[in-house]
């Protein structure tokens, strides 16, 4: 269905901490919802998504003649999948992907079964070259116009136009966002903001031209 929500791409131009960026964004959304023109301002960004951080022991890898990139490539193949080749059958081309069976990559214990070949030609378990720690962070880090961004969807309140909501968004940004933080419009809202002023002036100009031509023809 059609949606009238306005897409905002909040931007951190300082390159700072994501937690601070998220706090600034939450304060901005709270200030937006306090305006009568705005019904809601929401974001799906979550800075506390559970993750695992893998630290590779480069010294241990060097002793057996392998590189950290070998460890990463092996893990990508088993867990994420790697492209191998193509083959043709029944008049169609199919891609061959290398990946471990889902049942063999469901938990951290499965790391003990993954091995990498060292310089002596022997297969060594990768668990002896890595340490895994449970951490929290964003599941996806987005960028917009080269800056770290957080997407915010703003819904205009009933009885207010999108133009009035855009004006409120601009006013709140001017009084709420600290130096180094800003926003860029996305989707249809970006097109509306770029064309609304110039289009109105152009329409009036064309009306005057057509009226002049009609009067001149008579």
N, C-alpha and C positions, 0 to 999 in steps of 0.2 A: 504494500500500500504506500501511497505517497506520504512523505513526512515533511513537516515544516521546520524541523529542528535545524539549528544553525551550527555548523561544524567549526570549532575553534581548534587551532593547533598552537598550544602554549609553547613558548620557546625559552630556553635557558641559554642566553648569549654569553654567560660567564664561564660555561664549561665546568660548573661546580658540582657539588654533591647532589645525588638524585633525591635524597631524603629532604634536603632543603627545597629543592625544586618542587617536590610534591606538596610540601607544606605551603609554599607560596601559591600553588595552584588551588589547594583547598581553601585558602583564605580568599582567593579571588572568586571562587565558585560561591562561597558563603555570601560575599558582598553582592554578587550578581543576583542571587535568589532573594535578597532583601529589596531589590528594586521591583516596583509594581509591574514593569514591562516584562519581567522574566518569570516564567512559571517554574522552571527547574534548570539546573546545570549539573550534569553528571559526567563521570569519567570511569572507565573500566580499568584504568591503570592501577596496578597493585605492586608496591615496592617490597612486599614481604612474601613473595612466592617461594615455597620451599624448593631448594636446589642442592646439588652436590658439586663441590669444588674439587677438582682433581689437580694435585701437585705432582709434577714429574721430577724425579731425582735425576738430574742431568749427569751428575758424577757417576752414579751407578750405571747409567746407560753407556757412558763413555768407556767404562771398564770392560764391558762385554762387546763393544764395537757396534752399538746401535745408537740411533739419534732419537731425540724426543719426538721428531716428526714421524718416525716409524711407529712409536707407541700410539700417537694420535690417529694415524692412518689405520692402524689395526683396530682400534676402538670404533672408529667411524664405520669400518666395514662390518663389524659384528653387530653394532647397535643402531647406527644410522643408515647403513647401506651404501654401497659403492657401485658405480656404473662399471660394467665389465665389457660388454660388446652388444652387437645386434645380431639377429638372425631372421631370415625370411621363411614364412610358412603360410600356406593358404592365401598367397597373394598379399600378405601384410607383413610389415616389419615390426618385430618385437624387441624390446630392450631386455638385456640380461643384467639383473641386479644381484649383488652378493650381499647377503645378510644372514645373521643367525636366526634360527627358529625362535618365534616369540617365547616359547616355554623355556628357552635357554638364556634369556636376557631379562628376566623379570625382577631380579634383585641384585644387591651388591655381591652376594656369594658367587654369582655367575662370573665375576671377574677372575676368579681362581682358575676357571677352565679356559681362559683365553691366553694364548701363547704367541710369542713373537720370535722369529729366528735371529740368533746372534751371529757374530762374525765367525764362530767355530762351526756353524751349521746346525747347532742344537736349538731346540725349542724351549724357550724360557717363559714362565708365566709372567704376565705383565704386572701382576699384583706385587711383585718384588721391586718394581720400579716406580710405583705410584702410591700416593696416600690420598684418601678420600675423606673430606670433611663436609658435614651438613651445614649449609648456610641458607640465608634468605636474601632475596633480591627480586627485581622485576623480571617477569617471564619474557617480556619483549621490550627492547629499548628502541624507540622510533626516532627518526630524524626528519626534519622538515626544513628545507632551504639550508641544509648543512648544519642546523642547530638541533640539539637534543630537544625532543618535543613530547608533549602529553596531549592526547586528543580529548577534547571536552565537547559534549553535545548540549546545546542550549535550546530550550523550548520557550518561545514567546508566550506570554500569558494571554488568556482569552480577552478579546476586545482590543488587542494591540497588534500592529502590523510588524512584519519582519524588519522594516526600515526603522521603526521606533526601537525595536529590540537591538538592532545594530548600533544605534545611537547610544543606548544605555550601556552596551558592551564597551564602547569606546570611552565613555565617561568614567565608568568604573575602573577601567584599565589605567586611566590617567591619574586616578587618586589612590589606587590600591597597589599596583604592581611596583616593586622596587626597581632601582636602576639595574639594567642588565637582563631584565625579564620582559617579555612581550608576547604578542600573539599574531598569528596570521589566519585569515579566514580560509576555509576550504569548501569544496563542493559548489552548490548553487549560490550560497551566500557570498562567495568570493566574486562570482560573476555579477551578482546584484550590486555589490558595493562598488565594483569597477565601472559599471555602466549606468547606474542610476542617475548620477549628477549630469554626466555628459549627454545621456540620452534625452533627458528632459529639455535641456537647452537646445539640442538639435531638433526636437519635435517642434518647439516654439518657432525656431528659425525657419523650418520648412513650412509651417503654417503661414507665416508672414509672406514667404516667397510665393506660395500658391495663391494667397489672396491678392497679392500684387499682380500676378500674372492673369488672374481671372478679371480683375478690374481693368487691366490694360487691354485685354481682348475685347471688352465691351466698348 
